[in-house]
């Protein structure tokens, strides 16, 4: 009787086939173990402070100049007026018209020791919504230093030079 062990003669040159339907073991990568050398910065903080979301780096794009006036306050009526005339950044929206209307609303304000540009810079972000608000939030922190910077960036974003060229070409074809 033949068994598996004596199926192949020991003096034979035949090779024993390897088993090919063995379960394959996946390659397991061992995680790298790192040791924490110092936890000293966290020692002086409470658990409540450690669990709070970080708030560093949330600075505004507009740099508001220092206001020297002691009794400065933006009235609620003005804030509501600005918020009622929002710019959404739609294709049909004209940024020049928005700037003109915005300046017309804020030119009436006169405060001692407070520049009109500072007031405009403070209120402008309240007049944005939708794509325009998204544009403002993407601006790098402290990148808008004065009213002229804001107007240039705003107009270039929502009334690009290509749009200006297109409108000039339409006007020249009209004649």
Contact map, one row per residue, 1 for C-alpha under 8 A:
1110000000000000000000000000000000000000000000000000000000000000000000000000000000000000000000000000000000000000000000000000000000000000000000000000000000000000000000000000000
1111011000000000000000000000000000000000000000000000000000000000000000000000000000000000000000000000000000000000000000000000000000000000000000000000000000000000000000000000000
1111111000000000000000000000000000000000000000000000000000000000000000000000000000000000000000000000000000000000000000000000000000000000000000000000000000000000000000000000000
0111111100000000000000000000000000000000000000000000000000000000000000000000000000000000000000000000000000000000000000000000000000000000000000000000000000000000000000000000000
0011111100000000000000000000000000000000000000000000000000000000000000000000000000000000000000000000000000000000000000000000000000000000000000000000000000000000000000000000000
0111111111000000000000000000000000000000000000000000000000000000000000000000000000000000000000000000000000000000000000000000000000000000000000000000000000000000000000000000000
0111111110000000000000000000000000000000000000000000000000000000000000000000000000000000000000000000000000000000000000000000000000000000000000000000000000000000000000000000000
0001111111010100000000000000000000000000000000000000000000000000000000000000000000000000000000000000000000000000000000000000000000000000000000000000000000000000000000000000000
0000011111110000000000000000000000000000000000000000000000000000000000000000000000000000000000000000000000000000000000000000000000000000000000000000000000000000000000000000000
0000010111110000000000000000000000000000000000000000000000000000000000000000000000000000000000000000000000000000000000000000000000000000000000000000000000000000000000000000000
0000000011111000000000000000000000000000000000000000000000000000000000000000000000000000000000000000000000000000000000000000000000000000000000000000000000000000000000000000000
0000000111111100000000000000000000000000000000000000000000000000000000000000000000000000000000000000000000000000000000000000000000000000000000000000000000000000000000000000000
0000000000111110000000000000000000000000000000000000000000000000000000000000000000000000000000000000000000000000000000000000000000000000000000000000000000000000000000000000000
0000000100011111000000000000000000000000000000000000000000000000000000000000000000000000000000000000000000000000000000000000000000000000000000000000000000000000000000000000000
0000000000001111100000000000000000000000000000000000000000000000000000000000000000000000000000000000000000000000000000000000000000000000000000000000000000000000000000000000000
0000000000000111110000000000000000000000000000000000000000000000000000000000000000000000000000000000000000000000000000000000000000000000000000000000000000000000000000000000000
0000000000000011111000000000000000000000000000000000000000000000000000000000000000000000000000000000000000000000000000000000000000000000000000000000000000000000000000000000000
0000000000000001111100000000000000000000000000000000000000000000000000000000000000000000000000000000000000000000000000000000000000000000000000000000000000000000000000000000000
0000000000000000111111000000000000000000000000000000000000000000000000000000000000000000000000000000000000000000000000000000000000000000000000000000000000000000000000000000000
0000000000000000011111000000000000000000000000000000000000000000000000000000000000000000000000000000000000000000000000000000000000000000000000000000000000000000000000000000000
0000000000000000001111100000000000000000000000000000000000000000000000000000000000000000000000000000000000000000000000000000000000000000000000000000000000000000000000000000000
0000000000000000001111110000000000000000000000000000000000000000000000000000000000000000000000000000000000000000000000000000000000000000000000000000000000000000000000000000000
0000000000000000000011111000000000000000000000000000000000000000000000000000000000000000000000000000000000000000000000000000000000000000000000000000000000000000000000000000000
0000000000000000000001111100000000000000000000000000000000000000000000000000000000000000000000000000000000000000000000000000000000000000000000000000000000000000000000000000000
0000000000000000000000111110000000000000000000000000000000000000000000000000000000000000000000000000000000000000000000000000000000000000000000000000000000000000000000000000000
0000000000000000000000011111000000000000000000000000000000000000000000000000000000000000000000000000000000000000000000000000000000000000000000000000000000000000000000000000000
0000000000000000000000001111100000000000000000000000000000000000000000000000000000000000000000000000000000000000000000000000000000000000000000000000000000000000000000000000000
0000000000000000000000000111110000000000000000000000000000000000000000000000000000000000000000000000000000000000000000000000000000000000000000000000000000000000000000000000000
0000000000000000000000000011111000000000000000000000000000000000000000000000000000000000000000000000000000000000000000000000000000000000000000000000000000000000000000000000000
0000000000000000000000000001111100000000000000000000000000000000000000000000000000000000000000000000000000000000000000000000000000000000000000000000000000000000000000000000000
0000000000000000000000000000111110000000000000000000000000000000000000000000000000000000000000000000000000000000000000000000000000000000000000000000000000000000000000000000000
0000000000000000000000000000011111000000000000000000000000000000000000000000000000000000000000000000000000000000000000000000000000000000000000000000000000000000000000000000000
0000000000000000000000000000001111100000000000000000000000000000000000000000000000000000000000000000000000000000000000000000000000000000000000000000000000000000000000000000000
0000000000000000000000000000000111110000000000000000000000000000000000000000000000000000000000000000000000000000000000000000000000000000000000000000000000000000000000000000000
0000000000000000000000000000000011111000000000000000000000000000000000000000000000000000000000000000000000000000000000000000000000000000000000000000000000000000000000000000000
0000000000000000000000000000000001111110000000000000000000000000000000000000000000000000000000000000000000000000000000000000000000000000000000000000000000000000000000000000000
0000000000000000000000000000000000111110000000000000000000000000000000000000000000000000000000000000000000000000000000000000000000000000000000000000000000000000000000000000000
0000000000000000000000000000000000011111100000000000000000000000000000000000000000000000000000000000000000000000000000000000000000000000000000000000000000000000000000000000000
0000000000000000000000000000000000011111111000000000000000000000000000000000000000000000000000000000000000000000000000000000000000000000000000000000000000000000000000000000000
0000000000000000000000000000000000000111111100000000000000000000000000000000000000000000000000000000000000000000000000000000000000000000000000000000000000000000000000000000000
0000000000000000000000000000000000000111111110000000000000000000000000000000000000000000000000000000000000000000000000000000000000000000000000000000000000000000000000000000000
0000000000000000000000000000000000000011111110000100000000000000000000000000000000000000000000000000000000000000000000000000000000000000000000000000000000000000000000000000000
0000000000000000000000000000000000000011111111000000000000000000000000000000000000000000000000000000000000000000000000000000000000000000000000000000000000000000000000000000000
0000000000000000000000000000000000000001111111000000000000000000000000000000000000000000000000000000000000000000000000000000000000000000000000000000000000000000000000000000000
0000000000000000000000000000000000000000111111101100000000000000000000000000000000000000000000000000000000000000000000000000000000000000000000000000000000000000000000000000000
0000000000000000000000000000000000000000001111111100000000000000000000000000000000000000000000000000000000000000000000000000000000000000000000000000000000000000000000000000000
0000000000000000000000000000000000000000000011111110000000000000000000000000000000000000000000000000000000000000000000000000000000000000000000000000000000000000000000000000000
0000000000000000000000000000000000000000000001111111000000000000000000000000000000000000000000000000000000000000000000000000000000000000000000000000000000000000000000000000000
0000000000000000000000000000000000000000000011111111000000000000000000000000000000000000000000000000000000000000000000000000000000000000000000000000000000000000000000000000000
0000000000000000000000000000000000000000010011111111000000000000000000000000000000000000000000000000000000000000000000000000000000000000000000000000000000000000000000000000000
0000000000000000000000000000000000000000000000111111100000000000000000000000000000000000000000000000000000000000000000000000000000000000000000000000000000000000000000000000000
0000000000000000000000000000000000000000000000011111110000000000000000000000000000000000000000000000000000000000000000000000000000000000000000000000000000000000000000000000000
0000000000000000000000000000000000000000000000000011111000000000000000000000000000000000000000000000000000000000000000000000000000000000000000000000000000000000000000000000000
0000000000000000000000000000000000000000000000000001111100000000000000000000000000000000000000000000000000000000000000000000000000000000000000000000000000000000000000000000000
0000000000000000000000000000000000000000000000000000111111000000000000000000000000000000000000000000000000000000000000000000000000000000000000000000000000000000000000000000000
0000000000000000000000000000000000000000000000000000011111000000000000000000000000000000000000000000000000000000000000000000000000000000000000000000000000000000000000000000000
0000000000000000000000000000000000000000000000000000001111100000000000000000000000000000000000000000000000000000000000000000000000000000000000000000000000000000000000000000000
0000000000000000000000000000000000000000000000000000001111110000000000000000000000000000000000000000000000000000000000000000000000000000000010000000000000000000000000000000000
0000000000000000000000000000000000000000000000000000000011111000000000000000000000000000000000000000000000000000000000000000000000000000000011000000000000000000000000000000000
0000000000000000000000000000000000000000000000000000000001111110000000000000000000000000000000000000000000000000000000000000000000000000100111000000000000000000000000000000000
0000000000000000000000000000000000000000000000000000000000111110000000000000000000000000000000000000000000000000000000000000000000000001101111110000000000000000000000000000000
0000000000000000000000000000000000000000000000000000000000011111000000000000000000000000000000000000000000000000000000001000000000000000000011111100010000000000000000000000000
0000000000000000000000000000000000000000000000000000000000011111100000000000000000000000000000000000000000000000000000000000000000000000000001111100000000000000000000000000000
0000000000000000000000000000000000000000000000000000000000000111110000000000000000000000000000000000000000000000000001001100000000000000000000001100000000000000000000000000000
0000000000000000000000000000000000000000000000000000000000000011111000000000000000000000000000000000000000000000000001000000000000000000000000000000000000000000000000000000000
0000000000000000000000000000000000000000000000000000000000000001111100000000000000000000000000000000000000000000000000000000000000000000000000000000000000000000000000000000000
0000000000000000000000000000000000000000000000000000000000000000111110000000000000000000000000000000000000000000110001000000000000000000000000000000000000000000000000000000000
0000000000000000000000000000000000000000000000000000000000000000011111000000000000000000000000000000000000000000110000000000000000000000000000000000000000000000000000000000000
0000000000000000000000000000000000000000000000000000000000000000001111110000000000000000000000000000000000000011110000000000000000000000000000000000000000000000000000000000000
0000000000000000000000000000000000000000000000000000000000000000000111110000000000000000000000000000000000000000000000000000000000000000000000000000000000000000000000000000000
0000000000000000000000000000000000000000000000000000000000000000000011111000000000000000000000000000000000000000000000000000000000000000000000000000000000000000000000000000000
0000000000000000000000000000000000000000000000000000000000000000000011111100000000000000000000000000000000000010010000000000000000000000000000000000000000000000000000000000000
0000000000000000000000000000000000000000000000000000000000000000000000111110000000000000000000000000000000000000000000000000000000000000000000000000000000000000000000000000000
0000000000000000000000000000000000000000000000000000000000000000000000011111011000000000000000000000000000000000000000000000000000000000000000000000000000000000000000000000000
0000000000000000000000000000000000000000000000000000000000000000000000001111111000000000000000000000000000000000000000000000000000000000000000000000000000000000000000000000000
0000000000000000000000000000000000000000000000000000000000000000000000000111111100000000000000000000000000000000000000000000000000000000000000000000000000000000000000000000000
0000000000000000000000000000000000000000000000000000000000000000000000000011111110000000000000000000000000000000000000000000000000000000000000000000000000000000000000000000000
0000000000000000000000000000000000000000000000000000000000000000000000000111111111000000000000000000000010000000000000000000000000000000000000000000000000000000000000000000000
0000000000000000000000000000000000000000000000000000000000000000000000000111111111100000000000000000000000000000000000000010010000000000000000000000000000000000000000000000000
0000000000000000000000000000000000000000000000000000000000000000000000000001111111110000000000000000000000000000000000000000000000000000000000000000000000000000000000000000000
0000000000000000000000000000000000000000000000000000000000000000000000000000111111111000000000000000000010000000000000000000000000000000000000000000000000000000000000000000000
0000000000000000000000000000000000000000000000000000000000000000000000000000011111111100000000000000010010000000000000000010011000000000000000000000000000000000000000000000000
0000000000000000000000000000000000000000000000000000000000000000000000000000001111111100000000000000000000000000000000000000011000000000000000000000000000000000000000000000000
0000000000000000000000000000000000000000000000000000000000000000000000000000000111111100000000000000000000000000000000000000001000000000000000000000000000000000000000000000000
0000000000000000000000000000000000000000000000000000000000000000000000000000000011111110000000000000000000000000000000000000001000000000000000000000000000000000000000000000000
0000000000000000000000000000000000000000000000000000000000000000000000000000000001111111000000000000000000000000000000000000011110000000000000000000000000000000000000000000000
0000000000000000000000000000000000000000000000000000000000000000000000000000000000001111100010100100000000000000000000000000001110010000000000000000000000000000000000000000000
0000000000000000000000000000000000000000000000000000000000000000000000000000000000000111110010000000000000000000000000000000000111111000000000000000000000000000000000000000000
0000000000000000000000000000000000000000000000000000000000000000000000000000000000000011111010000000000000000000000000000000000011110000000000000000000000000100000000000000000
0000000000000000000000000000000000000000000000000000000000000000000000000000000000000001111110000000000000000000000000000000000000100000000000000000000000000000000000000000000
0000000000000000000000000000000000000000000000000000000000000000000000000000000000000000111110000000000000000000000000000000000000000000000000000000000000000000000000000000000
0000000000000000000000000000000000000000000000000000000000000000000000000000000000000000011111000000000000000000000000000000000000000000000000000000000000000000000000000000000
0000000000000000000000000000000000000000000000000000000000000000000000000000000000000011111111100000000000000000000000000000000000000000000000000000000000000000000000000000000
0000000000000000000000000000000000000000000000000000000000000000000000000000000000000000000111111100000000000000000000000000000000000000000000000000000000000110000000000000000
0000000000000000000000000000000000000000000000000000000000000000000000000000000000000010000011111110000000000000000000000000000000000000000000000000000001100110000000000000000
0000000000000000000000000000000000000000000000000000000000000000000000000000000000000000000001111111000000000000000000000000000000000000000000000000000000100000000000000000000
0000000000000000000000000000000000000000000000000000000000000000000000000000000000000000000001111111100000000000000000000000000000000000000000000000000000000000000000000000000
0000000000000000000000000000000000000000000000000000000000000000000000000000000000000010000001111111110000000000000000000000000000000000000000000000000000000000000000000000000
0000000000000000000000000000000000000000000000000000000000000000000000000000000000000000000000111111111000000000000000000000000000000000000000000000001000000000000000000000000
0000000000000000000000000000000000000000000000000000000000000000000000000000000000000000000000011111111100000000000000000000000000000000000000000000000000000000000000000000000
0000000000000000000000000000000000000000000000000000000000000000000000000000000000000000000000001111111110000000000000000000000000000000000000000000000000000000000000000000000
0000000000000000000000000000000000000000000000000000000000000000000000000000000001000000000000000111111111000000000000000001000000000000000000000000000000000000000000000000000
0000000000000000000000000000000000000000000000000000000000000000000000000000000000000000000000000011111111100000000000010000000000000000000000000000000000000000000000000000000
0000000000000000000000000000000000000000000000000000000000000000000000000000000000000000000000000001111111110000000000000000000000000000000000000000000000000000000000000000000
0000000000000000000000000000000000000000000000000000000000000000000000000000010011000000000000000000111111110000000000000000000000000000000000000000000000000000000000000000000
0000000000000000000000000000000000000000000000000000000000000000000000000000000000000000000000000000011111111000000100110000000000000000000000000000000000000000000000000000000
0000000000000000000000000000000000000000000000000000000000000000000000000000000000000000000000000000001111111100000100000000000000000000000000000000000000000000000000000000000
0000000000000000000000000000000000000000000000000000000000000000000000000000000000000000000000000000000111111100000000000000000000000000000000000000000000000000000000000000000
0000000000000000000000000000000000000000000000000000000000000000000000000000000000000000000000000000000001111110000100000000000000000000000000000000000000000000000000000000000
0000000000000000000000000000000000000000000000000000000000000000000000000000000000000000000000000000000000111111010100000000000000000000000000000000000000000000000000000000000
0000000000000000000000000000000000000000000000000000000000000000000010010000000000000000000000000000000000001111111000000000000000000000000000000000000000000000000000000000000
0000000000000000000000000000000000000000000000000000000000000000000010000000000000000000000000000000000000000111110000000000000000000000000000000000000000000000000000000000000
0000000000000000000000000000000000000000000000000000000000000000001110000000000000000000000000000000000000000011111000000000000000000000000000000000000000000000000000000000000
0000000000000000000000000000000000000000000000000000000000000000001110010000000000000000000000000000000000000111111101100000000000000000000000000000000000000000000000000000000
0000000000000000000000000000000000000000000000000000000000000000000000000000000000000000000000000000000000000010111111100000000000000000000000000000000000000000000000000000000
0000000000000000000000000000000000000000000000000000000000000000000000000000000000000000000000000000000001101100011111110000000000000000000000000000000000000000000000000000000
0000000000000000000000000000000000000000000000000000000000000000000000000000000000000000000000000000000000000000001111111000000000000000000000000110000000000000000000000000000
0000000000000000000000000000000000000000000000000000000000000001101000000000000000000000000000000000000000000000011111111100000000000000000000000010000000000000000000000000000
0000000000000000000000000000000000000000000000000000000000000000000000000000000000000000000000000000000001000000011111111110000000000000000000000000000000000000000000000000000
0000000000000000000000000000000000000000000000000000000000000000000000000000000000000000000000000000001001000000000111111111000000000000000000000010000000000000000000000000000
0000000000000000000000000000000000000000000000000000000000000101000000000000000000000000000000000000000000000000000011111111100000000000000000000110000000000000000000000000000
0000000000000000000000000000000000000000000000000000000000000001000000000000000000000000000000000000000000000000000001111111100000000000000000000000000000000000000000000000000
0000000000000000000000000000000000000000000000000000000000000000000000000000001001000000000000000000000000000000000000111111111000000000000000000000000000000000000000000000000
0000000000000000000000000000000000000000000000000000000000000000000000000000000000000000000000000000010000000000000000011111111100000000000000000000000000000000000000000000000
0000000000000000000000000000000000000000000000000000000000000000000000000000000000000000000000000000000000000000000000001111111100001001000000000000000000000000000000000000000
0000000000000000000000000000000000000000000000000000000000000000000000000000001001100100000000000000000000000000000000000011111100000000000000000000000000000000000000000000000
0000000000000000000000000000000000000000000000000000000000000000000000000000000001111110000000000000000000000000000000000011111110000000000000000000000000000000000000000000000
0000000000000000000000000000000000000000000000000000000000000000000000000000000000000111000000000000000000000000000000000001111111011000000000000000000000000000000000000000000
0000000000000000000000000000000000000000000000000000000000000000000000000000000000000111100000000000000000000000000000000000001111111100000000000000000000000000000000000000000
0000000000000000000000000000000000000000000000000000000000000000000000000000000000000001100000000000000000000000000000000000000111111100000000000000000000000000000000000000000
0000000000000000000000000000000000000000000000000000000000000000000000000000000000000001110000000000000000000000000000000000000011111110000000000000000000000000000000000000000
0000000000000000000000000000000000000000000000000000000000000000000000000000000000000011100000000000000000000000000000000000000111111111000000000000000000000000000000000000000
0000000000000000000000000000000000000000000000000000000000000000000000000000000000000001000000000000000000000000000000000000100111111111100000000000000000000000000000000000000
0000000000000000000000000000000000000000000000000000000000000000000000000000000000000000000000000000000000000000000000000000000011111111110000000000000000000000000000000000000
0000000000000000000000000000000000000000000000000000000000000000000000000000000000000000000000000000000000000000000000000000000000111111111000000000000000000000000000000000000
0000000000000000000000000000000000000000000000000000000000001000000000000000000000000000000000000000000000000000000000000000100000011111111000000000000000000000000000000000000
0000000000000000000000000000000000000000000000000000000000011000000000000000000000000000000000000000000000000000000000000000000000001111111000000000000000000000000000000000000
0000000000000000000000000000000000000000000000000000000000000000000000000000000000000000000000000000000000000000000000000000000000000111111100000000000000000000000000000000000
0000000000000000000000000000000000000000000000000000000000001000000000000000000000000000000000000000000000000000000000000000000000000011111110100000000000000000000000000000000
0000000000000000000000000000000000000000000000000000000000011000000000000000000000000000000000000000000000000000000000000000000000000000011111100000000000000000000000000000000
0000000000000000000000000000000000000000000000000000000001111100000000000000000000000000000000000000000000000000000000000000000000000000001111100000000000000000000000000000000
0000000000000000000000000000000000000000000000000000000000111110000000000000000000000000000000000000000000000000000000000000000000000000000111111000000000000000000000000000000
0000000000000000000000000000000000000000000000000000000000001110000000000000000000000000000000000000000000000000000000000000000000000000001111111000000000000000000000000000000
0000000000000000000000000000000000000000000000000000000000001110000000000000000000000000000000000000000000000000000000000000000000000000000001111110110000000000000000000000000
0000000000000000000000000000000000000000000000000000000000000111000000000000000000000000000000000000000000000000000000000000000000000000000001111110110000000000000000000000000
0000000000000000000000000000000000000000000000000000000000000111000000000000000000000000000000000000000000000000000010001000000000000000000000011111110000000000000000000000000
0000000000000000000000000000000000000000000000000000000000000000000000000000000000000000000000000000000000000000000011011000000000000000000000011111111000000000000000000000000
0000000000000000000000000000000000000000000000000000000000000000000000000000000000000000000000000000000000000000000000000000000000000000000000000111111100000000000000000000000
0000000000000000000000000000000000000000000000000000000000000000000000000000000000000000000000000000000000000000000000000000000000000000000000011111111110000000000000000000000
0000000000000000000000000000000000000000000000000000000000000100000000000000000000000000000000000000000000000000000000000000000000000000000000011111111111000000000000000000000
0000000000000000000000000000000000000000000000000000000000000000000000000000000000000000000000000010000000000000000000000000000000000000000000000011111111100000000000000000000
0000000000000000000000000000000000000000000000000000000000000000000000000000000000000000000000000000000000000000000000000000000000000000000000000001111111110000000000000000000
0000000000000000000000000000000000000000000000000000000000000000000000000000000000000000000000000000000000000000000000000000000000000000000000000000111111111000000000000000000
0000000000000000000000000000000000000000000000000000000000000000000000000000000000000000000000100000000000000000000000000000000000000000000000000000011111111100000000000000000
0000000000000000000000000000000000000000000000000000000000000000000000000000000000000000000000110000000000000000000000000000000000000000000000000000001111111111000000000000000
0000000000000000000000000000000000000000000000000000000000000000000000000000000000000000000000000000000000000000000000000000000000000000000000000000000111111111100000000000000
0000000000000000000000000000000000000000000000000000000000000000000000000000000000000000000000000000000000000000000000000000000000000000000000000000000011111111000000000000000
0000000000000000000000000000000000000000000000000000000000000000000000000000000000000000100001100000000000000000000000000000000000000000000000000000000001111111000000000000000
0000000000000000000000000000000000000000000000000000000000000000000000000000000000000000000001100000000000000000000000000000000000000000000000000000000000111111101100000000000
0000000000000000000000000000000000000000000000000000000000000000000000000000000000000000000000000000000000000000000000000000000000000000000000000000000000111111111100000000000
0000000000000000000000000000000000000000000000000000000000000000000000000000000000000000000000000000000000000000000000000000000000000000000000000000000000010011111110000000000
0000000000000000000000000000000000000000000000000000000000000000000000000000000000000000000000000000000000000000000000000000000000000000000000000000000000000001111111000000000
0000000000000000000000000000000000000000000000000000000000000000000000000000000000000000000000000000000000000000000000000000000000000000000000000000000000000011111111100000000
0000000000000000000000000000000000000000000000000000000000000000000000000000000000000000000000000000000000000000000000000000000000000000000000000000000000000011111111110000000
0000000000000000000000000000000000000000000000000000000000000000000000000000000000000000000000000000000000000000000000000000000000000000000000000000000000000000111111111000000
0000000000000000000000000000000000000000000000000000000000000000000000000000000000000000000000000000000000000000000000000000000000000000000000000000000000000000011111111100000
0000000000000000000000000000000000000000000000000000000000000000000000000000000000000000000000000000000000000000000000000000000000000000000000000000000000000000001111111110000
0000000000000000000000000000000000000000000000000000000000000000000000000000000000000000000000000000000000000000000000000000000000000000000000000000000000000000000111111111000
0000000000000000000000000000000000000000000000000000000000000000000000000000000000000000000000000000000000000000000000000000000000000000000000000000000000000000000011111111100
0000000000000000000000000000000000000000000000000000000000000000000000000000000000000000000000000000000000000000000000000000000000000000000000000000000000000000000001111111110
0000000000000000000000000000000000000000000000000000000000000000000000000000000000000000000000000000000000000000000000000000000000000000000000000000000000000000000000111111111
0000000000000000000000000000000000000000000000000000000000000000000000000000000000000000000000000000000000000000000000000000000000000000000000000000000000000000000000011111111
0000000000000000000000000000000000000000000000000000000000000000000000000000000000000000000000000000000000000000000000000000000000000000000000000000000000000000000000001111111
0000000000000000000000000000000000000000000000000000000000000000000000000000000000000000000000000000000000000000000000000000000000000000000000000000000000000000000000000111111
0000000000000000000000000000000000000000000000000000000000000000000000000000000000000000000000000000000000000000000000000000000000000000000000000000000000000000000000000011111
